[in-house]
Amino acid sequence: MPNEDPWDAEASQQVARMTPGRQKAGVYSAVPDEEEPKPDPAEPEPDPEDDEFEEIEFVPVRAKLSAAIGGFALLLATALIVGSLVTGPGARTSYVIVLFGVQLLGLLAWTMALQPPAAGITAGVVAIAALAADYLAATGEPGALLPLIWPALAGFVAAMIAQVIRAEDRQRAKDTWRTTLLIVAGTIAYALLITLTRVPLGSQAIVVCCVGAGTALVIARLADAVFPKPRIALQVPRGATGIVLGAMLGTLAASVLGSYLVYPFTPTKGAVLGLIAAVAAHLIDLAVNFGEAGRRLAGDAPTFWLARHMQGPLGGFALTAFVTYLSVHWYLT
């Protein structure tokens, strides 16, 4: 019988023999390729920026360390307060020695933490400038601020000159001159306490402000050792409860102390001075903590542990000395 159907099995075989380059059925062409799954519009598209963010490191709070820093702040406040009370017209040498020792501690801590170029020479120059500022504060005009500015400027200029001598230090000095200025200013700021002891209201103002700042720092650190919550940041081992509680109790202690001092001190003025001193001390202490956290996130080598934990209270009382001087001359008089 003739094959009338052009698409039967025999006709298909003949077509396959006539076109050898064509793929055989059942090998590739007979089975269609699987289609790529279409994205579900309900699911959000992956964000490529999510892969760039790393997990935030959580730094735990060490209770014993927080208590130790609080104890150091208490000792420092006690030394400054007692020294200002026993200082007289002919007995300033002991207070100068105490303050110079505190200045050397602060200089050591800040030099090791901030790591300026030519660190050894910079520390030596700043130490000489601090000693000159202490001498001028004890022998110069009572209450004068200008004699302390000249040693600070001379120390800063001499430190910058020492930092640009070598080529490797010269490249860093352009970026770290603010760091050098902070080291010089923080070290010489303690000489203001010697100047304040030579004015009528200076010693009492030192007591009020150091009590406010010392109470704030001690309470904040002790509270961090017990209840460090809520956290300021995951990378910073500090709690907001201690900071707020320290500022409140520091203001209260200064207010109570102001009620027992002679005119022009009042509970209100004592509270104002205590609040300013407590906030100033907290700002420097927190700035040190955030600076250490930033250094850790950047992958830099950590600071020596002793300098790292001392620089917060030392910097806080350095700024307290400055605000005490301003309060005496612009608020109490």
Rosetta silent file (secondary structure, phi, psi, omega in degrees, C-alpha in Angstrom):
SEQUENCE: MPNEDPWDAEASQQVARMTPGRQKAGVYSAVPDEEEPKPDPAEPEPDPEDDEFEEIEFVPVRAKLSAAIGGFALLLATALIVGSLVTGPGARTSYVIVLFGVQLLGLLAWTMALQPPAAGITAGVVAIAALAADYLAATGEPGALLPLIWPALAGFVAAMIAQVIRAEDRQRAKDTWRTTLLIVAGTIAYALLITLTRVPLGSQAIVVCCVGAGTALVIARLADAVFPKPRIALQVPRGATGIVLGAMLGTLAASVLGSYLVYPFTPTKGAVLGLIAAVAAHLIDLAVNFGEAGRRLAGDAPTFWLARHMQGPLGGFALTAFVTYLSVHWYLT
SCORE:     score description
SCORE:     0.000 S_00000001
   1 L     0.000  136.900  178.838    0.000    0.000    0.000 S_00000001
   2 L   -67.726  148.162  179.941    1.364    3.434   -0.804 S_00000001
   3 L   -86.976  100.162 -178.728    2.378    5.605    2.150 S_00000001
   4 L   -85.629  -21.357 -178.378   -0.037    8.506    1.998 S_00000001
   5 L   -87.173  113.571 -178.053    0.786    9.971    5.437 S_00000001
   6 L   -70.771  -10.357 -175.287    3.923   12.161    5.081 S_00000001
   7 L  -116.656   26.461  176.704    4.545   12.133    8.908 S_00000001
   8 L   -80.650 -173.640 -172.639    4.484    8.417    9.694 S_00000001
   9 H   -65.884  -43.098 -177.664    7.421    6.540   11.207 S_00000001
  10 H   -66.732  -39.691  179.073    9.154    5.601    7.907 S_00000001
  11 H   -64.846  -37.424  179.449    8.939    9.113    6.527 S_00000001
  12 H   -65.945  -36.751  178.142   10.418   10.509    9.737 S_00000001
  13 H   -66.551  -40.756  178.642   13.387    8.096    9.497 S_00000001
  14 H   -63.454  -40.595  178.500   14.037    9.128    5.894 S_00000001
  15 H   -63.365  -38.029  179.208   13.985   12.811    6.856 S_00000001
  16 H   -66.452  -36.226  178.713   16.460   12.087    9.656 S_00000001
  17 H   -71.397  -32.424 -179.372   18.844   10.320    7.214 S_00000001
  18 H   -72.787  -23.351 -179.078   18.632   13.206    4.732 S_00000001
  19 L  -122.148   79.210 -176.326   19.608   15.784    7.440 S_00000001
  20 L   -68.224  -23.320 -178.341   22.541   14.222    9.365 S_00000001
  21 L   -77.383   -9.547 -177.806   23.445   17.498   11.127 S_00000001
  22 L   -81.885  142.478 -178.446   20.134   17.678   12.877 S_00000001
  23 L   -68.730  140.338 -179.727   19.947   16.461   16.476 S_00000001
  24 L   -73.649  149.945  179.204   18.217   13.156   17.014 S_00000001
  25 L   -68.912  141.220  178.015   14.963   13.006   18.820 S_00000001
  26 L    91.697   -8.320  179.227   15.199   11.949   22.405 S_00000001
  27 L   -95.704  -64.221  179.379   18.766   13.210   22.883 S_00000001
  28 L  -123.883  -49.164 -170.219   18.526   17.001   23.240 S_00000001
  29 L   -74.698  -23.176 -177.198   15.780   18.465   21.147 S_00000001
  30 L   -72.443  -24.334 -179.364   13.082   16.094   22.262 S_00000001
  31 L  -109.415  116.701 -178.245   13.331   17.342   25.862 S_00000001
  32 L   -68.811  147.813  177.675   12.889   21.091   26.264 S_00000001
  33 L   -64.603  145.181  178.538   15.361   22.987   28.422 S_00000001
  34 L   -71.789  132.645  179.206   14.254   23.809   31.915 S_00000001
  35 L   -77.639  144.681  177.814   13.260   27.424   32.271 S_00000001
  36 L   -66.481  136.369 -179.196   14.902   29.533   34.955 S_00000001
  37 L   -63.463  135.249  178.548   12.602   30.073   37.912 S_00000001
  38 L   -77.917  141.899 -179.754   11.057   33.483   37.897 S_00000001
  39 L   -65.960  140.696  179.155   11.624   35.605   41.016 S_00000001
  40 L   -76.355  121.267 -178.936    8.748   35.744   43.406 S_00000001
  41 L   -64.631  -18.605 -179.692    7.486   39.339   43.571 S_00000001
  42 L   -76.046  -26.323 -179.202    6.482   38.779   47.199 S_00000001
  43 L   -85.436  137.086  179.386   10.086   38.131   48.268 S_00000001
  44 L   -71.505  146.914  178.968   12.338   41.198   48.672 S_00000001
  45 L   -71.447  140.492  179.452   15.341   41.455   46.406 S_00000001
  46 L   -65.271  137.162 -179.850   18.693   40.798   48.139 S_00000001
  47 L   -90.848  120.036 -178.982   20.606   43.961   48.942 S_00000001
  48 H   -66.521  -20.572 -179.699   24.256   43.746   47.829 S_00000001
  49 H   -74.977  -16.176 -179.163   25.249   46.248   50.522 S_00000001
  50 H   -65.814  -28.144 -179.429   24.231   43.818   53.271 S_00000001
  51 H   -72.445  -17.381 -177.010   27.334   41.752   52.611 S_00000001
  52 H   -80.277  -22.291 -177.243   29.541   44.765   53.344 S_00000001
  53 L   -85.844  132.160  178.052   28.411   45.126   56.957 S_00000001
  54 L   -99.257  163.271 -179.618   30.167   43.038   59.527 S_00000001
  55 L   -68.230  133.699 -178.101   28.831   41.873   62.810 S_00000001
  56 L   -74.616  130.772 -178.964   29.213   44.490   65.551 S_00000001
  57 L   -75.617  133.366  178.046   31.553   43.396   68.310 S_00000001
  58 L  -100.588  117.222 -178.883   30.027   43.344   71.780 S_00000001
  59 L   -97.312  116.484 -179.142   32.535   44.424   74.449 S_00000001
  60 L   -73.909  157.325  177.986   31.541   43.151   77.915 S_00000001
  61 L   -91.060  126.227  177.866   31.848   45.286   81.031 S_00000001
  62 L   -95.116  115.691 -171.951   34.420   44.053   83.541 S_00000001
  63 H   -64.149  -44.692 -178.016   33.137   44.792   87.014 S_00000001
  64 H   -65.203  -37.671  178.735   36.493   44.707   88.810 S_00000001
  65 H   -67.128  -42.284  177.620   38.078   46.991   86.254 S_00000001
  66 H   -62.230  -41.406  178.075   35.250   49.533   86.506 S_00000001
  67 H   -65.304  -36.687  179.100   35.540   49.520   90.305 S_00000001
  68 H   -67.245  -40.056  177.399   39.327   50.009   90.052 S_00000001
  69 H   -65.836  -39.207  175.330   38.937   53.012   87.746 S_00000001
  70 H   -62.376  -38.965  176.607   36.389   54.467   90.160 S_00000001
  71 H   -65.197  -38.419  176.557   38.856   53.994   93.001 S_00000001
  72 H   -64.717  -40.334  177.200   41.572   55.798   91.034 S_00000001
  73 H   -63.326  -36.849  177.994   39.189   58.693   90.376 S_00000001
  74 H   -66.070  -43.715  178.403   38.427   58.852   94.106 S_00000001
  75 H   -63.425  -40.844  179.999   42.124   58.977   95.019 S_00000001
  76 H   -65.435  -43.699  177.787   42.767   61.674   92.437 S_00000001
  77 H   -63.787  -39.915  178.872   39.877   63.819   93.654 S_00000001
  78 H   -63.141  -42.548  179.208   40.999   63.410   97.271 S_00000001
  79 H   -63.292  -41.362 -179.804   44.550   64.512   96.434 S_00000001
  80 H   -68.912  -38.519 -177.929   43.338   67.613   94.618 S_00000001
  81 H   -71.605  -49.924 -178.585   40.881   68.580   97.365 S_00000001
  82 H   -63.595  -40.256  178.621   43.181   68.003  100.334 S_00000001
  83 H   -62.686  -37.989  178.762   46.062   69.750   98.599 S_00000001
  84 H   -70.452  -29.053 -178.461   43.966   72.844   97.925 S_00000001
  85 H   -78.178  -31.426 -177.625   42.809   73.005  101.568 S_00000001
  86 L   -93.390    1.565 -179.259   46.283   72.789  103.125 S_00000001
  87 L   -82.605  132.367  178.230   47.852   75.286  100.720 S_00000001
  88 L  -131.637 -178.484 -179.453   48.743   78.659  102.212 S_00000001
  89 L   -56.956  -35.359 -179.263   50.782   81.735  101.244 S_00000001
  90 L  -110.792   14.781 -176.652   53.994   80.061  102.383 S_00000001
  91 L  -136.798   55.145  178.310   53.091   76.418  101.808 S_00000001
  92 L   -99.943  -10.824 -176.024   52.490   75.982   98.100 S_00000001
  93 H   -62.921  -41.829 -179.234   55.463   73.758   97.413 S_00000001
  94 H   -63.380  -40.858  179.695   53.709   70.567   98.520 S_00000001
  95 H   -68.374  -36.217  176.451   50.703   71.270   96.318 S_00000001
  96 H   -63.105  -40.990  179.127   52.983   72.041   93.362 S_00000001
  97 H   -64.973  -42.620  178.914   54.745   68.695   93.857 S_00000001
  98 H   -62.299  -45.968 -178.720   51.431   66.826   94.024 S_00000001
  99 H   -67.788  -35.803  177.913   50.123   68.511   90.885 S_00000001
 100 H   -66.108  -36.639  174.276   53.345   67.949   88.992 S_00000001
 101 H   -62.751  -40.592  176.434   53.094   64.251   89.804 S_00000001
 102 H   -64.991  -39.493  177.939   49.529   64.240   88.468 S_00000001
 103 H   -62.474  -40.239  178.280   50.712   66.062   85.356 S_00000001
 104 H   -66.124  -37.994  175.922   53.375   63.429   84.739 S_00000001
 105 H   -62.224  -46.376  178.569   50.786   60.665   85.099 S_00000001
 106 H   -64.044  -40.303  178.766   48.502   62.386   82.623 S_00000001
 107 H   -63.027  -41.532  178.051   51.380   63.060   80.230 S_00000001
 108 H   -63.239  -45.986 -177.834   52.428   59.412   80.339 S_00000001
 109 H   -65.736  -45.069 -176.817   48.881   58.161   79.766 S_00000001
 110 H   -71.367  -34.616  178.610   48.062   60.569   76.922 S_00000001
 111 H   -67.036  -41.117 -179.865   51.393   60.058   75.162 S_00000001
 112 H   -72.674  -31.027 -177.854   50.993   56.290   75.189 S_00000001
 113 H   -81.184  -46.235 -176.148   47.334   56.463   74.161 S_00000001
 114 H   -85.153  -22.268  173.917   47.482   59.147   71.454 S_00000001
 115 L    52.013   66.212  176.986   50.954   58.163   70.188 S_00000001
 116 L   -74.048  163.467  174.935   52.206   61.455   68.720 S_00000001
 117 L   -63.205  147.693 -177.659   55.284   61.518   66.451 S_00000001
 118 L    49.697   58.755 -170.813   58.592   61.531   68.327 S_00000001
 119 H   -60.692  -41.053 -178.236   56.733   60.509   71.470 S_00000001
 120 H   -65.292  -46.003  179.108   59.739   60.532   73.793 S_00000001
 121 H   -67.327  -39.501  178.759   60.934   64.002   72.819 S_00000001
 122 H   -61.321  -43.997  179.413   57.372   65.338   72.851 S_00000001
 123 H   -63.555  -41.017  178.274   56.807   64.028   76.376 S_00000001
 124 H   -64.479  -41.814  179.316   60.053   65.571   77.609 S_00000001
 125 H   -64.597  -43.400 -179.229   59.263   68.966   76.096 S_00000001
 126 H   -67.207  -35.652  177.398   55.730   68.983   77.544 S_00000001
 127 H   -63.287  -41.892  177.224   57.052   67.988   80.989 S_00000001
 128 H   -64.663  -41.142  178.347   59.442   70.969   80.980 S_00000001
 129 H   -64.283  -38.320  178.032   56.608   73.261   79.868 S_00000001
 130 H   -65.618  -39.960  178.321   54.363   71.933   82.681 S_00000001
 131 H   -64.930  -39.785  177.122   57.076   72.538   85.267 S_00000001
 132 H   -65.997  -38.191  178.252   57.530   76.099   84.006 S_00000001
 133 H   -66.151  -39.165  177.237   53.769   76.676   84.145 S_00000001
 134 H   -63.398  -40.802  179.721   53.640   75.419   87.747 S_00000001
 135 H   -65.517  -42.853  179.317   56.461   77.772   88.744 S_00000001
 136 H   -68.362  -34.487  178.554   54.789   80.780   87.111 S_00000001
 137 H   -67.944  -32.029 -178.226   51.439   79.881   88.687 S_00000001
 138 H   -85.107  -23.787 -175.162   53.024   79.736   92.158 S_00000001
 139 H  -117.114  -13.538 -176.784   55.169   82.867   91.880 S_00000001
 140 L   -81.874 -161.125 -179.700   53.443   85.093   89.332 S_00000001
 141 L   -69.376  133.499 -178.113   50.520   87.436   89.646 S_00000001
 142 L   -62.253  131.970  175.964   47.622   85.850   91.584 S_00000001
 143 L    76.718    5.932 -177.582   44.763   84.719   89.372 S_00000001
 144 L   -84.621  135.266  179.461   46.493   85.600   86.098 S_00000001
 145 L   -95.298  -29.040 -175.802   45.917   83.289   83.151 S_00000001
 146 H   -60.085  -40.489  178.616   48.304   84.893   80.666 S_00000001
 147 H   -60.370  -22.233  179.027   51.524   83.642   82.349 S_00000001
 148 H   -85.879  -18.445 -179.226   50.316   80.054   81.816 S_00000001
 149 H   -73.604  -36.365 -177.735   49.584   80.567   78.122 S_00000001
 150 H   -64.367  -45.451  175.555   53.202   81.325   77.231 S_00000001
 151 H   -62.012  -34.375  178.967   54.609   77.981   78.502 S_00000001
 152 H   -65.592  -44.998  178.481   51.787   76.177   76.705 S_00000001
 153 H   -65.373  -41.975  179.270   52.562   77.904   73.396 S_00000001
 154 H   -64.043  -41.680  178.279   56.299   77.392   73.835 S_00000001
 155 H   -65.177  -39.475  179.114   55.816   73.720   74.640 S_00000001
 156 H   -66.102  -44.957 -179.775   53.544   73.200   71.638 S_00000001
 157 H   -64.742  -43.211  179.761   55.932   74.934   69.234 S_00000001
 158 H   -64.806  -38.628  178.333   58.942   73.044   70.603 S_00000001
 159 H   -65.977  -39.673  178.902   57.086   69.722   70.350 S_00000001
 160 H   -67.470  -36.718  176.967   56.094   70.439   66.739 S_00000001
 161 H   -64.491  -41.301  178.880   59.682   71.334   65.855 S_00000001
 162 H   -65.589  -27.895 -177.119   60.869   68.054   67.374 S_00000001
 163 H   -82.338  -15.097 -178.612   58.270   66.166   65.366 S_00000001
 164 L  -103.911    8.770 -179.916   59.346   67.538   61.962 S_00000001
 165 L   -71.884  -49.440 -179.949   63.055   66.745   62.284 S_00000001
 166 L   -89.996  149.897 -175.836   62.814   63.204   60.911 S_00000001
 167 H   -65.836  -41.827 -178.655   61.114   62.481   57.607 S_00000001
 168 H   -67.986  -31.569  176.130   58.885   59.679   58.928 S_00000001
 169 H   -77.724  -30.302 -178.147   57.719   61.898   61.810 S_00000001
 170 H   -64.518  -35.395  179.655   57.241   64.895   59.520 S_00000001
 171 H   -67.944  -35.363  179.544   54.591   63.080   57.498 S_00000001
 172 H   -81.393  -26.684 -175.227   52.563   62.270   60.611 S_00000001
 173 H   -64.209  -29.447  179.718   53.013   65.655   62.271 S_00000001
 174 L   -66.492  -28.532 -177.418   50.763   67.348   59.719 S_00000001
 175 L   -97.757  -16.719 -174.063   47.863   65.124   60.759 S_00000001
 176 L  -114.637   18.901  179.496   48.533   64.870   64.511 S_00000001
 177 H   -67.522  -29.613  176.195   49.139   68.494   65.502 S_00000001
 178 H   -66.644  -37.597  177.119   45.717   68.540   67.214 S_00000001
 179 H   -62.307  -43.780  177.809   46.776   65.531   69.267 S_00000001
 180 H   -62.955  -39.602  178.709   49.934   67.345   70.374 S_00000001
 181 H   -64.428  -38.781  177.594   47.896   70.413   71.281 S_00000001
 182 H   -64.595  -40.211  179.153   45.557   68.303   73.419 S_00000001
 183 H   -64.019  -44.314 -179.600   48.484   66.746   75.281 S_00000001
 184 H   -65.626  -47.320 -177.547   50.029   70.143   76.012 S_00000001
 185 H   -65.339  -41.848 -179.705   46.744   71.770   77.051 S_00000001
 186 H   -66.131  -35.071 -179.651   45.651   68.850   79.236 S_00000001
 187 H   -72.668  -43.951 -176.308   48.964   68.716   81.054 S_00000001
 188 H   -77.855  -17.233 -179.479   49.260   72.442   81.742 S_00000001
 189 L   -59.923  -28.917  179.688   45.579   72.756   82.744 S_00000001
 190 L   -67.135  -21.917  177.123   46.426   71.407   86.206 S_00000001
 191 H   -67.043  -19.288  177.087   48.550   74.506   86.844 S_00000001
 192 H   -63.344  -29.564  178.422   45.306   76.485   86.972 S_00000001
 193 H   -66.104  -33.970  175.845   44.585   74.903   90.347 S_00000001
 194 H   -66.402  -40.641  177.853   47.750   76.494   91.746 S_00000001
 195 H   -63.372  -38.078 -178.104   46.594   79.863   90.434 S_00000001
 196 H   -68.280  -29.799  179.415   43.170   79.397   92.025 S_00000001
 197 L   -69.066   -9.349 -178.518   44.645   78.780   95.465 S_00000001
 198 L  -101.092    4.214  176.016   46.012   82.327   95.396 S_00000001
 199 L  -113.755  157.073 -172.934   42.619   84.029   94.990 S_00000001
 200 L   -57.688  -44.204 -175.124   39.999   84.370   97.798 S_00000001
 201 L   -95.551    2.881 -172.238   37.353   82.015   96.349 S_00000001
 202 H   -66.719  -48.175 -176.763   39.716   79.662   94.548 S_00000001
 203 H   -63.891  -41.014  178.897   40.224   76.955   97.167 S_00000001
 204 H   -67.002  -37.658  177.657   36.520   76.667   97.928 S_00000001
 205 H   -65.973  -37.016  176.665   35.693   76.502   94.220 S_00000001
 206 H   -61.795  -43.159 -179.562   38.257   73.728   93.780 S_00000001
 207 H   -62.578  -46.058 -177.514   36.624   71.754   96.577 S_00000001
 208 H   -64.505  -48.441 -176.553   33.115   72.163   95.145 S_00000001
 209 H   -69.598  -39.316  178.965   34.052   71.324   91.553 S_00000001
 210 H   -68.994  -33.671  174.983   36.327   68.402   92.449 S_00000001
 211 H   -65.321  -43.815  178.833   33.628   66.977   94.716 S_00000001
 212 H   -63.453  -47.377 -178.931   31.092   67.226   91.881 S_00000001
 213 H   -68.960  -42.996 -179.465   33.414   65.726   89.261 S_00000001
 214 H   -64.433  -42.415  178.083   34.840   63.059   91.584 S_00000001
 215 H   -62.605  -41.452 -179.601   31.414   61.952   92.779 S_00000001
 216 H   -62.594  -45.766 -178.334   30.161   61.736   89.201 S_00000001
 217 H   -68.128  -42.946 -177.771   33.093   59.618   88.023 S_00000001
 218 H   -66.199  -47.050 -179.404   33.114   57.302   91.043 S_00000001
 219 H   -63.192  -40.831 -179.162   29.356   56.687   91.037 S_00000001
 220 H   -63.143  -43.177 -179.206   29.313   56.108   87.287 S_00000001
 221 H   -69.724  -40.158  178.348   32.100   53.535   87.441 S_00000001
 222 H   -66.890  -36.869  176.950   30.644   51.730   90.437 S_00000001
 223 H   -66.678  -35.447  176.022   27.245   51.625   88.777 S_00000001
 224 H   -64.269  -31.748  178.461   28.851   50.138   85.651 S_00000001
 225 H   -70.751  -24.060 -176.606   30.310   47.412   87.827 S_00000001
 226 H  -104.373  -48.127 -174.218   26.845   46.513   89.154 S_00000001
 227 L  -141.177   81.150 -178.284   24.303   47.517   86.491 S_00000001
 228 L   -85.112   57.312 -177.652   25.845   48.593   83.148 S_00000001
 229 L  -139.298  152.563  -14.195   22.520   49.102   81.375 S_00000001
 230 L   -68.658  150.242 -176.084   21.305   50.424   79.027 S_00000001
 231 E   -70.040  140.408  173.942   24.538   50.310   77.074 S_00000001
 232 E   -64.892  -44.888  175.953   25.833   53.507   75.490 S_00000001
 233 E  -158.478  157.383 -179.161   27.075   51.436   72.550 S_00000001
 234 L   -65.618  -31.666 -178.172   27.912   47.802   71.969 S_00000001
 235 L   -85.756  -10.218 -176.329   31.587   48.615   71.473 S_00000001
 236 E  -111.367  118.076 -177.565   31.804   50.876   74.563 S_00000001
 237 E   -80.233   62.350  178.342   31.644   49.125   77.974 S_00000001
 238 E  -135.914  150.052  178.779   29.654   51.867   79.694 S_00000001
 239 E  -113.058  144.974 -179.275   26.071   52.108   80.912 S_00000001
 240 H   -70.107  -28.161 -179.340   23.785   55.125   80.709 S_00000001
 241 H   -61.495  -45.898 -179.946   22.394   54.498   84.196 S_00000001
 242 H   -65.216  -37.399 -178.607   25.738   55.131   85.863 S_00000001
 243 H   -67.356  -46.295  179.508   26.418   58.281   83.864 S_00000001
 244 H   -66.341  -44.125 -179.978   23.059   59.855   84.660 S_00000001
 245 H   -64.354  -39.465  178.650   23.179   58.776   88.295 S_00000001
 246 H   -64.373  -42.556  178.420   26.736   60.061   88.683 S_00000001
 247 H   -64.423  -39.205  179.953   25.865   63.479   87.278 S_00000001
 248 H   -67.328  -46.798 -178.804   22.828   63.760   89.562 S_00000001
 249 H   -71.269  -31.428  174.386   24.639   62.724   92.732 S_00000001
 250 H   -64.796  -40.478  175.803   27.633   64.901   91.858 S_00000001
 251 H   -65.430  -40.512  179.452   25.349   67.907   91.527 S_00000001
 252 H   -64.734  -43.649  179.727   23.629   67.028   94.801 S_00000001
 253 H   -63.120  -41.056  178.365   26.932   66.672   96.676 S_00000001
 254 H   -67.753  -34.852  178.010   28.157   70.035   95.377 S_00000001
 255 H   -66.297  -43.521  177.796   24.847   71.656   96.305 S_00000001
 256 H   -63.653  -40.853  179.272   25.036   70.341   99.879 S_00000001
 257 H   -66.207  -36.378  178.585   28.637   71.478  100.144 S_00000001
 258 H   -65.037  -25.464  178.600   27.725   74.925   98.853 S_00000001
 259 H   -73.479  -18.349 -179.639   25.252   75.369  101.697 S_00000001
 260 H   -99.117  -10.159 -179.358   28.078   75.049  104.263 S_00000001
 261 L   -88.360  164.917 -175.690   30.560   77.392  102.589 S_00000001
 262 L   -79.703  169.427  178.989   30.757   81.119  103.113 S_00000001
 263 L   -57.303  140.030   12.118   29.341   83.803  100.849 S_00000001
 264 L   -93.879   15.807 -179.476   28.983   83.953   97.843 S_00000001
 265 L   -74.863  136.238  175.414   28.452   80.207   97.842 S_00000001
 266 L  -136.247  167.120  175.732   24.852   79.041   98.123 S_00000001
 267 H   -56.092  -35.666 -179.928   23.200   75.682   97.455 S_00000001
 268 H   -67.676  -46.789 -179.880   22.195   76.959   94.002 S_00000001
 269 H   -67.407  -35.697  175.434   25.671   78.112   93.060 S_00000001
 270 H   -63.543  -39.231  178.774   27.153   74.913   94.444 S_00000001
 271 H   -66.692  -38.660  179.434   24.736   72.887   92.324 S_00000001
 272 H   -64.356  -47.324  179.363   25.624   74.889   89.195 S_00000001
 273 H   -64.324  -40.500  179.359   29.353   74.402   89.718 S_00000001
 274 H   -65.284  -39.287  179.208   28.888   70.715   90.547 S_00000001
 275 H   -66.631  -43.393  179.490   26.772   70.098   87.462 S_00000001
 276 H   -62.512  -44.628 -179.669   29.251   71.826   85.157 S_00000001
 277 H   -66.084  -40.305 -179.900   32.167   69.905   86.642 S_00000001
 278 H   -65.277  -42.977  179.171   30.324   66.570   86.510 S_00000001
 279 H   -65.255  -40.986  179.405   29.325   67.027   82.874 S_00000001
 280 H   -62.619  -44.221  179.322   32.855   68.084   81.917 S_00000001
 281 H   -64.979  -39.584  178.884   34.383   65.044   83.615 S_00000001
 282 H   -65.680  -39.339 -178.677   31.848   62.713   82.004 S_00000001
 283 H   -61.583  -45.480  179.866   32.471   64.140   78.536 S_00000001
 284 H   -67.944  -41.250 -179.335   36.200   63.492   78.688 S_00000001
 285 H   -62.414  -43.826  177.789   35.747   60.056   80.237 S_00000001
 286 H   -69.388  -35.343  177.738   33.283   59.004   77.537 S_00000001
 287 H   -61.575  -38.000  176.898   35.451   60.526   74.804 S_00000001
 288 H   -64.662  -42.808  179.157   38.307   58.299   75.948 S_00000001
 289 H   -63.411  -43.780  178.970   36.048   55.227   75.844 S_00000001
 290 H   -68.650  -33.542  176.605   34.787   56.009   72.353 S_00000001
 291 H   -64.275  -41.052  176.704   38.326   56.726   71.188 S_00000001
 292 H   -65.719  -37.933  177.803   39.472   53.310   72.360 S_00000001
 293 H   -65.685  -40.824  177.161   36.483   51.694   70.639 S_00000001
 294 H   -64.854  -38.021  177.007   37.311   53.483   67.397 S_00000001
 295 H   -65.345  -37.211  179.066   40.935   52.378   67.617 S_00000001
 296 H   -67.845  -41.010  179.733   39.788   48.789   68.162 S_00000001
 297 H   -68.914  -31.154  179.046   37.434   48.890   65.163 S_00000001
 298 L   -75.864   -9.635  179.605   40.181   50.349   62.980 S_00000001
 299 L    84.758   12.861  178.653   42.420   47.414   63.826 S_00000001
 300 L   -75.954  161.006  178.917   45.106   49.486   65.565 S_00000001
 301 L   -68.198  137.469 -179.129   47.171   48.062   68.387 S_00000001
 302 L   -68.449  152.581  177.868   45.533   48.615   71.791 S_00000001
 303 L   -71.300  154.795  175.702   47.005   51.091   74.232 S_00000001
 304 L   -54.801  134.305 -167.910   48.960   49.868   77.246 S_00000001
 305 H   -59.171  -37.507 -178.188   46.308   48.836   79.774 S_00000001
 306 H   -67.419  -44.133  178.530   47.488   51.136   82.591 S_00000001
 307 H   -68.078  -35.570 -178.358   47.528   54.237   80.384 S_00000001
 308 H   -64.109  -35.365 -175.690   44.237   53.240   78.758 S_00000001
 309 H   -92.018  -16.862  179.674   42.363   53.127   82.056 S_00000001
 310 H   -89.095  -25.037 -170.666   43.976   56.181   83.702 S_00000001
 311 H   -69.371  -23.946  177.642   43.498   58.711   80.943 S_00000001
 312 H   -64.927  -59.168  176.973   39.726   59.049   81.486 S_00000001
 313 H   -61.271  -38.690 -179.611   39.826   60.370   85.089 S_00000001
 314 H   -63.867  -43.968  176.711   43.020   62.349   84.423 S_00000001
 315 H   -67.335  -35.882  178.588   41.487   64.084   81.420 S_00000001
 316 H   -63.586  -41.954  179.099   38.233   64.674   83.279 S_00000001
 317 H   -75.264  -25.720  174.190   39.933   66.507   86.142 S_00000001
 318 H   -64.899  -44.445  176.201   42.090   68.505   83.702 S_00000001
 319 H   -69.456  -32.411  176.353   38.950   69.898   82.093 S_00000001
 320 H   -62.494  -38.770  176.904   37.430   70.362   85.560 S_00000001
 321 H   -61.455  -39.185 -179.932   40.379   72.600   86.490 S_00000001
 322 H   -68.063  -45.160 -179.290   39.696   74.757   83.444 S_00000001
 323 H   -70.548  -27.202  174.881   35.952   75.101   84.091 S_00000001
 324 H   -65.675  -42.635  177.718   36.661   75.854   87.756 S_00000001
 325 H   -62.069  -44.334  179.324   38.869   78.763   86.745 S_00000001
 326 H   -65.136  -38.102 -179.888   36.184   80.099   84.399 S_00000001
 327 H   -66.092  -37.681  179.417   33.496   79.694   87.061 S_00000001
 328 H   -65.685  -41.900 -172.839   35.468   81.673   89.637 S_00000001
 329 H   -89.759  -21.607 -176.284   36.157   84.604   87.311 S_00000001
 330 H  -115.738  -14.044 -176.434   32.925   84.682   85.314 S_00000001
 331 H  -119.636  -44.484 -176.630   30.259   83.294   87.641 S_00000001
 332 H   -83.979  -25.499 -177.426   31.185   83.743   91.294 S_00000001
 333 L  -118.093    0.000    0.000   32.757   87.201   90.990 S_00000001
